[in-house]
Amino acid sequence: MAGTAEGARPGAGRRLAAAGALLAAIAAVVVVILALLQDPLRVVAAPILVGLAVAAGWTALVRRGAWRIAASTVAVLALVGVVLLVVTASLLRTVAVVVLVLVAASLARVALGRDLVPEPSGMKSVPAAGHGVLLMNPRSGGGKVARFGLEEEALRRGVTPVVLEPGDDLRALAEAAVAEGADVLGMAGGDGSQALVADVARQHDVPLVVIPAGTRNHFALDLGLDREDVVVALDAFGPALERRIDLAVLGDRVFVNNASLGVYAGVVQSEGYRDAKLATTARMAPDLLGPDAEGSHLRFRGPDGEVDGSVAMVLVSNGDYRLDRLDGFGTRARLDGGVLGLVTVRVQKGRDVTEMLAAQATGRLRSFHGYRQWSAPEFEVDSDKPLVEVGVDGEALRLPPPLRFRVLPGALRVRVPVESPGAAPAAVAPAGPGEAIAGMVRVLRGHSAQRRPG
């Protein structure tokens, strides 16, 4: 684990990688500048056509009938134009830029190493579990439990595996494991299952081991686990690192990621969403965001204390998200801030929806003027409807208002492998290209990539 201190001086390999990354980046910029000087019209036309395709595509999504046909036609023609511009440009120059950027990124990763990865606060070394129990949902993640042989891997590590059968009560199984002496609980499954077992672990003050065997595994991501290396997560049952993190609660239901209300919650509630997300979203978009969409029925107090009732989406998260997309799947720099992350998106008729989609498509949702973000330890949402649709860690629910959210600071003990990355992408990522370049320059000069305090 890399800490936040000065760090060890980089070796010759990392210094060479830093030099190579900087040279490759400079070469890529030079190639782009030469392209601009030789054919500026093509460079200007391409982003205009892309913007037209995005706007027309959104119009097609939220409209029906002749509007949808016309907008779809415009979107297709704009995309064809972009393709023609790219194909007729210098293929060699395009390939050169792509290769140089990939080389620069790869070498920068080597050069920076883990100097910019902050060690989460409160992390401590702990011995191996005396009686570890791993609960497993064999249906999660398209069958990751069987694909990665998690039952056999658990047994090899001296951990007791418990495979869920149809009709089993996961909470009851977790409670039984603790009652039988489990001193570490693990869960291999999606985030909804992680939340349920986390609640049992919280109540008994037993540490939790998260195995990313679900589909997206956002909780594992923000714990600093490698979601692609499922088996390695089992190492947390051995000598490991432990810390305390927050949990969030809706009523008496614990969640580890987020709860969404409004547009996204409506899509998640629809039949067929899990099997065909894109098609379901396209089918429902006109009713949710089109010109005939129903107005918002959600009411809450914003950061200014005023009652708000005109938003298309509300996201309540366990910690502040760095959110770039509307579906709530962002990343959190920390899970021990003691606050709920709150995001609302207001979409009026007309061009707002186009601007919102363009901001999301470019990863700049937070720049959209209808986007608002703040944090608070508690939050309440009311409605005139008898039941409010809400997606909690991806699970569709209908609950009576008012919906009361609160944070439970430091409620859960979690264990991670000693060699795990240790931090979420939001915590690892430099503030911008400037900091990354500055870090590589420091490495090239023989210092830690991380700037020293003061």
C-alpha positions as CSV (number, residue, x, y, z in Angstrom):
1,M,0.0,0.0,0.0
2,A,1.3,3.4,-0.9
3,G,0.9,6.1,1.7
4,T,0.6,9.8,1.5
5,A,4.1,10.5,2.7
6,E,7.0,11.4,0.7
7,G,7.5,7.9,-0.7
8,A,10.6,6.1,-1.9
9,R,12.8,7.6,-4.6
10,P,11.8,6.2,-8.0
11,G,14.2,3.7,-9.7
12,A,15.7,4.0,-13.2
13,G,12.8,2.1,-14.8
14,R,10.2,4.6,-13.5
15,R,12.4,7.6,-14.5
16,L,12.7,6.2,-18.0
17,A,9.0,5.6,-18.2
18,A,8.3,9.2,-17.2
19,A,10.7,10.5,-19.9
20,G,9.0,8.2,-22.5
21,A,5.5,9.3,-21.4
22,L,6.3,12.9,-21.7
23,L,8.0,12.5,-25.1
24,A,5.1,10.5,-26.5
25,A,2.6,13.1,-25.3
26,I,4.6,15.9,-26.9
27,A,4.8,13.9,-30.1
28,A,1.1,13.4,-30.2
29,V,0.4,17.1,-29.7
30,V,2.8,17.9,-32.5
31,V,1.1,15.5,-34.9
32,V,-2.3,17.1,-34.0
33,I,-1.0,20.6,-34.6
34,L,0.4,19.6,-38.0
35,A,-3.0,18.2,-38.9
36,L,-4.7,21.4,-37.8
37,L,-2.4,23.5,-39.9
38,Q,-2.8,21.3,-43.0
39,D,-6.6,20.8,-42.9
40,P,-8.4,23.1,-40.3
41,L,-11.8,22.8,-42.0
42,R,-12.0,19.1,-41.4
43,V,-11.0,19.4,-37.8
44,V,-13.8,22.0,-37.2
45,A,-16.4,20.1,-39.1
46,A,-16.0,16.8,-37.2
47,P,-17.1,18.1,-33.7
48,I,-20.0,20.0,-35.3
49,L,-21.3,16.8,-36.9
50,V,-20.8,14.9,-33.6
51,G,-22.8,17.5,-31.7
52,L,-25.5,17.4,-34.4
53,A,-25.7,13.6,-34.1
54,V,-26.0,13.8,-30.3
55,A,-28.7,16.4,-30.4
56,A,-30.7,14.6,-33.1
57,G,-30.2,11.3,-31.3
58,W,-31.7,12.7,-28.1
59,T,-34.6,14.2,-30.0
60,A,-35.3,10.8,-31.5
61,L,-35.1,9.2,-28.1
62,V,-37.7,11.5,-26.4
63,R,-40.1,12.0,-29.3
64,R,-42.4,9.7,-31.2
65,G,-43.9,9.5,-34.7
66,A,-42.6,11.8,-37.5
67,W,-40.3,13.6,-35.1
68,R,-38.5,10.4,-34.2
69,I,-38.1,9.4,-37.9
70,A,-36.8,12.8,-38.9
71,A,-34.4,13.1,-36.0
72,S,-33.1,9.6,-36.5
73,T,-32.4,10.4,-40.1
74,V,-30.5,13.5,-39.2
75,A,-28.5,11.6,-36.6
76,V,-27.5,8.8,-39.0
77,L,-26.5,11.3,-41.7
78,A,-24.4,13.3,-39.2
79,L,-22.6,10.1,-38.1
80,V,-22.0,9.1,-41.7
81,G,-20.4,12.5,-42.2
82,V,-18.1,12.0,-39.3
83,V,-17.1,8.5,-40.6
84,L,-16.4,10.0,-44.0
85,L,-14.2,12.7,-42.5
86,V,-12.2,10.2,-40.5
87,V,-11.8,7.7,-43.4
88,T,-10.7,10.3,-45.9
89,A,-8.2,11.9,-43.5
90,S,-4.7,10.7,-43.3
91,L,-5.0,7.2,-41.8
92,L,-1.3,7.1,-40.9
93,R,-1.6,10.4,-38.9
94,T,-4.7,9.1,-37.1
95,V,-3.0,5.8,-36.2
96,A,0.1,7.7,-35.1
97,V,-1.8,9.9,-32.6
98,V,-3.7,6.9,-31.2
99,V,-0.5,4.9,-30.7
100,L,1.3,7.8,-29.1
101,V,-1.5,8.5,-26.7
102,L,-1.7,4.8,-25.7
103,V,2.1,4.7,-25.2
104,A,2.0,7.9,-23.2
105,A,-0.8,6.6,-20.9
106,S,0.8,3.2,-20.4
107,L,4.2,4.7,-19.5
108,A,2.6,7.3,-17.3
109,R,1.0,4.6,-15.3
110,V,4.4,2.9,-14.8
111,A,6.1,6.2,-13.9
112,L,3.5,7.4,-11.4
113,G,3.2,4.0,-9.9
114,R,1.1,4.2,-6.7
115,D,2.6,7.4,-5.4
116,L,-0.7,9.3,-6.0
117,V,-2.8,6.6,-4.3
118,P,-3.6,7.9,-0.8
119,E,-4.0,5.3,1.9
120,P,-7.5,5.5,3.4
121,S,-7.6,6.9,6.9
122,G,-7.8,4.5,9.8
123,M,-6.3,1.6,7.9
124,K,-4.7,-1.0,10.2
125,S,-3.1,-4.5,9.7
126,V,-5.1,-7.4,11.1
127,P,-4.4,-11.1,11.5
128,A,-6.1,-13.9,9.4
129,A,-9.7,-14.8,10.2
130,G,-10.1,-17.5,12.8
131,H,-13.4,-18.6,11.4
132,G,-14.2,-17.0,8.1
133,V,-17.5,-17.6,6.3
134,L,-18.2,-16.7,2.7
135,L,-21.8,-16.4,1.5
136,M,-22.1,-16.8,-2.3
137,N,-24.9,-16.0,-4.7
138,P,-24.3,-18.3,-7.7
139,R,-26.6,-16.3,-10.0
140,S,-24.8,-12.9,-9.6
141,G,-22.7,-11.5,-12.3
142,G,-23.8,-14.2,-14.8
143,G,-22.4,-17.0,-12.7
144,K,-19.1,-15.6,-11.5
145,V,-19.1,-17.9,-8.4
146,A,-18.8,-21.0,-10.6
147,R,-16.7,-19.4,-13.3
148,F,-14.0,-18.4,-10.9
149,G,-14.3,-21.5,-8.7
150,L,-15.0,-19.4,-5.6
151,E,-16.2,-22.3,-3.5
152,E,-13.0,-24.3,-4.1
153,E,-10.9,-21.2,-3.6
154,A,-12.6,-20.5,-0.3
155,L,-12.0,-24.0,1.0
156,R,-8.4,-23.9,0.0
157,R,-8.0,-20.8,2.2
158,G,-9.7,-22.5,5.1
159,V,-12.9,-20.4,4.7
160,T,-16.3,-22.0,5.0
161,P,-18.4,-21.5,1.8
162,V,-22.2,-21.1,1.9
163,V,-23.8,-21.2,-1.5
164,L,-27.3,-19.7,-1.7
165,E,-30.0,-22.0,-3.1
166,P,-33.3,-20.7,-4.6
167,G,-35.6,-19.6,-1.8
168,D,-32.8,-19.1,0.8
169,D,-33.0,-16.1,3.1
170,L,-29.6,-14.4,2.8
171,R,-30.0,-12.4,6.0
172,A,-30.9,-15.5,8.0
173,L,-27.8,-17.3,6.6
174,A,-25.6,-14.4,7.6
175,E,-27.1,-14.3,11.1
176,A,-26.6,-18.1,11.5
177,A,-23.0,-17.8,10.4
178,V,-22.3,-15.2,13.2
179,A,-24.2,-17.3,15.7
180,E,-22.0,-20.3,14.9
181,G,-18.8,-18.3,15.6
182,A,-17.9,-16.5,12.3
183,D,-15.4,-13.7,13.1
184,V,-15.3,-12.5,9.5
185,L,-18.2,-12.5,7.0
186,G,-17.7,-12.4,3.3
187,M,-20.2,-11.9,0.5
188,A,-19.7,-12.9,-3.2
189,G,-22.5,-11.2,-5.1
190,G,-24.0,-7.9,-6.3
191,D,-24.2,-4.7,-4.3
192,G,-27.7,-5.4,-3.0
193,S,-26.5,-8.6,-1.4
194,Q,-23.4,-6.8,-0.1
195,A,-25.6,-4.3,1.6
196,L,-27.7,-6.9,3.3
197,V,-24.7,-8.8,4.7
198,A,-23.0,-5.5,5.6
199,D,-26.0,-4.7,7.8
200,V,-25.7,-8.0,9.6
201,A,-21.9,-7.5,10.0
202,R,-22.6,-3.9,11.3
203,Q,-25.0,-5.1,13.9
204,H,-22.6,-7.7,15.3
205,D,-19.4,-5.6,14.8
206,V,-18.0,-8.3,12.6
207,P,-15.7,-7.3,9.6
208,L,-16.9,-7.7,6.1
209,V,-15.0,-9.1,3.1
210,V,-16.4,-7.9,-0.3
211,I,-15.9,-10.3,-3.2
212,P,-16.8,-8.5,-6.5
213,A,-18.9,-11.3,-8.0
214,G,-21.8,-9.1,-9.2
215,T,-22.3,-7.3,-12.5
216,R,-20.9,-3.8,-11.8
217,N,-19.5,-4.1,-8.2
218,H,-19.4,-0.4,-7.5
219,F,-19.0,-0.9,-3.8
220,A,-15.9,-3.0,-4.4
221,L,-14.5,-0.4,-6.8
222,D,-14.7,2.4,-4.2
223,L,-13.1,0.1,-1.6
224,G,-10.1,0.0,-3.8
225,L,-10.5,-3.6,-5.0
226,D,-9.6,-4.9,-8.4
227,R,-13.0,-5.9,-9.8
228,E,-11.4,-8.0,-12.6
229,D,-9.4,-10.2,-10.1
230,V,-12.3,-11.8,-8.2
231,V,-10.3,-14.6,-6.6
232,V,-7.6,-12.3,-5.1
233,A,-10.3,-10.5,-3.0
234,L,-10.5,-13.8,-1.0
235,D,-7.0,-12.9,0.4
236,A,-8.8,-10.5,2.8
237,F,-9.7,-13.5,4.9
238,G,-5.9,-13.9,5.5
239,P,-3.6,-11.3,7.1
240,A,-5.3,-8.1,5.7
241,L,-6.0,-4.4,6.1
242,E,-9.0,-3.2,7.9
243,R,-10.8,0.1,8.4
244,R,-14.2,1.5,9.2
245,I,-16.5,3.0,6.6
246,D,-19.9,4.6,6.5
247,L,-23.2,3.0,5.6
248,A,-26.4,4.8,4.5
249,V,-29.9,4.0,5.5
250,L,-33.3,4.5,3.8
251,G,-35.8,4.0,6.6
252,D,-34.4,0.8,8.1
253,R,-32.9,-0.5,4.9
254,V,-29.1,-0.2,4.6
255,F,-27.5,0.6,1.3
256,V,-23.8,0.7,0.3
257,N,-24.0,2.7,-2.9
258,N,-27.0,4.9,-3.8
259,A,-30.7,5.3,-4.0
260,S,-32.2,6.9,-7.1
261,L,-35.6,8.6,-7.5
262,G,-37.3,10.1,-10.5
263,V,-36.3,9.3,-14.1
264,Y,-33.7,6.6,-13.5
265,A,-35.8,4.9,-10.8
266,G,-38.7,4.8,-13.3
267,V,-36.6,3.0,-15.8
268,V,-35.3,0.5,-13.3
269,Q,-38.9,-0.3,-12.2
270,S,-39.9,-1.2,-15.8
271,E,-40.4,-4.8,-16.9
272,G,-37.5,-6.1,-18.9
273,Y,-35.0,-3.5,-17.8
274,R,-32.4,-5.9,-16.5
275,D,-32.4,-7.9,-19.7
276,A,-32.5,-5.0,-22.1
277,K,-31.4,-1.8,-20.5
278,L,-30.8,0.3,-23.6
279,A,-34.0,-0.8,-25.4
280,T,-36.1,-0.2,-22.2
281,T,-34.7,3.3,-21.7
282,A,-35.4,4.2,-25.3
283,R,-38.9,3.0,-25.1
284,M,-39.7,4.9,-21.9
285,A,-37.7,8.1,-22.6
286,P,-40.6,10.0,-24.3
287,D,-42.8,9.5,-21.2
288,L,-40.0,10.4,-18.8
289,L,-38.3,13.4,-20.5
290,G,-40.3,14.2,-23.6
291,P,-42.6,17.2,-24.1
292,D,-45.6,15.3,-22.7
293,A,-43.7,13.9,-19.7
294,E,-45.4,14.1,-16.3
295,G,-44.0,16.8,-14.0
296,S,-42.0,15.8,-11.0
297,H,-43.9,14.7,-7.8
298,L,-40.8,14.7,-5.5
299,R,-40.4,17.4,-2.9
300,F,-37.4,18.1,-0.7
301,R,-35.4,20.9,0.8
302,G,-32.3,21.9,-1.1
303,P,-29.0,23.1,0.3
304,D,-30.5,26.6,0.7
305,G,-33.3,25.2,2.8
306,E,-36.0,26.0,0.2
307,V,-38.5,23.4,-0.8
308,D,-37.8,22.1,-4.4
309,G,-40.3,20.1,-6.5
310,S,-39.2,20.5,-10.1
311,V,-36.4,18.0,-10.6
312,A,-36.2,15.0,-13.0
313,M,-33.9,12.9,-10.8
314,V,-32.7,12.7,-7.2
315,L,-29.7,10.6,-6.2
316,V,-28.8,9.9,-2.6
317,S,-25.5,8.2,-2.1
318,N,-23.4,6.7,0.7
319,G,-20.8,9.4,0.5
320,D,-20.1,12.0,-2.2
321,Y,-20.0,10.8,-5.8
322,R,-17.9,12.0,-8.6
323,L,-20.8,11.6,-11.0
324,D,-20.5,11.9,-14.8
325,R,-23.5,9.9,-15.9
326,L,-27.2,10.0,-15.1
327,D,-27.5,6.4,-13.9
328,G,-25.7,7.1,-10.6
329,F,-22.7,4.9,-11.4
330,G,-19.8,7.2,-10.4
331,T,-17.0,6.8,-8.0
332,R,-16.4,8.1,-4.5
333,A,-13.1,9.5,-3.2
334,R,-13.9,8.3,0.3
335,L,-16.4,6.2,2.2
336,D,-15.8,7.6,5.6
337,G,-16.8,11.3,5.2
338,G,-19.9,10.9,7.5
339,V,-22.3,12.4,4.9
340,L,-24.8,11.5,2.3
341,G,-24.0,12.7,-1.2
342,L,-27.0,14.4,-2.8
343,V,-27.5,15.1,-6.5
344,T,-30.5,16.6,-8.3
345,V,-31.0,17.1,-12.1
346,R,-33.6,19.6,-13.3
347,V,-34.6,19.3,-17.0
348,Q,-37.0,21.7,-18.5
349,K,-38.6,21.4,-21.9
350,G,-36.7,22.1,-25.2
351,R,-33.0,22.5,-25.4
352,D,-32.2,21.5,-21.7
353,V,-32.5,17.8,-22.6
354,T,-30.1,18.2,-25.5
355,E,-27.6,20.1,-23.3
356,M,-27.9,17.5,-20.6
357,L,-27.2,14.6,-23.0
358,A,-24.2,16.5,-24.5
359,A,-22.8,17.1,-21.1
360,Q,-23.2,13.4,-20.1
361,A,-21.8,12.2,-23.5
362,T,-18.6,14.2,-22.9
363,G,-18.3,13.2,-19.2
364,R,-19.2,16.7,-18.0
365,L,-22.6,16.1,-16.5
366,R,-21.7,18.3,-13.5
367,S,-21.3,21.3,-15.9
368,F,-25.0,21.1,-17.0
369,H,-26.8,24.1,-15.5
370,G,-29.6,21.9,-14.1
371,Y,-27.2,19.8,-12.1
372,R,-26.9,20.4,-8.4
373,Q,-24.8,18.6,-5.8
374,W,-24.3,18.9,-2.0
375,S,-24.0,16.8,1.1
376,A,-25.8,16.4,4.4
377,P,-26.0,13.8,7.2
378,E,-29.8,13.4,6.7
379,F,-32.3,14.0,3.8
380,E,-36.0,13.6,3.4
381,V,-38.1,13.3,0.2
382,D,-41.9,13.7,0.2
383,S,-44.5,13.1,-2.6
384,D,-48.2,13.3,-3.2
385,K,-48.2,9.8,-4.5
386,P,-49.0,6.9,-2.2
387,L,-45.9,5.0,-3.3
388,V,-42.6,6.4,-4.6
389,E,-40.5,4.4,-7.1
390,V,-36.9,4.2,-5.8
391,G,-33.9,2.1,-7.0
392,V,-31.8,1.1,-4.0
393,D,-28.4,-0.3,-5.0
394,G,-30.0,-1.3,-8.3
395,E,-33.0,-3.0,-6.8
396,A,-36.5,-1.6,-7.7
397,L,-38.7,-0.7,-4.8
398,R,-42.0,1.2,-4.2
399,L,-42.1,2.8,-0.8
400,P,-44.6,5.1,1.0
401,P,-43.4,8.7,1.5
402,P,-41.8,10.5,3.2
403,L,-38.5,8.7,2.4
404,R,-36.0,9.4,5.2
405,F,-32.3,8.9,4.5
406,R,-29.4,9.1,7.0
407,V,-25.8,8.2,7.2
408,L,-24.3,5.8,9.8
409,P,-20.7,7.1,10.2
410,G,-18.0,4.4,10.7
411,A,-20.7,1.8,11.1
412,L,-18.9,-1.0,9.2
413,R,-15.6,-2.8,9.5
414,V,-14.2,-3.9,6.1
415,R,-11.2,-5.9,5.2
416,V,-9.2,-5.7,2.0
417,P,-6.2,-7.7,0.8
418,V,-2.8,-6.2,1.6
419,E,-1.9,-5.9,-2.0
420,S,-5.2,-4.4,-3.2
421,P,-5.0,-1.0,-5.0
422,G,-6.5,0.5,-1.8
423,A,-8.4,3.5,-3.1
424,A,-11.3,4.4,-5.4
425,P,-10.6,6.0,-8.9
426,A,-12.0,9.3,-7.6
427,A,-9.2,9.3,-5.0
428,V,-6.5,8.0,-7.2
429,A,-7.0,10.2,-10.3
430,P,-4.9,13.4,-10.4
431,A,-6.8,16.7,-10.3
432,G,-6.0,17.0,-14.0
433,P,-3.5,16.5,-16.8
434,G,-1.3,19.3,-15.3
435,E,-0.9,17.4,-12.0
436,A,-0.1,14.1,-13.9
437,I,2.6,15.9,-16.0
438,A,4.0,17.6,-12.9
439,G,4.1,14.2,-11.2
440,M,6.1,12.7,-14.1
441,V,8.5,15.6,-14.1
442,R,9.1,15.0,-10.3
443,V,9.7,11.3,-11.0
444,L,12.1,12.2,-13.9
445,R,14.1,14.3,-11.4
446,G,14.3,11.4,-9.0
447,H,11.5,12.4,-6.5
448,S,8.2,10.9,-5.5
449,A,5.3,11.7,-7.9
450,Q,3.3,13.1,-5.0
451,R,4.0,16.7,-4.2
452,R,5.4,17.1,-0.7
453,P,3.3,19.2,1.8
454,G,4.4,22.8,2.1
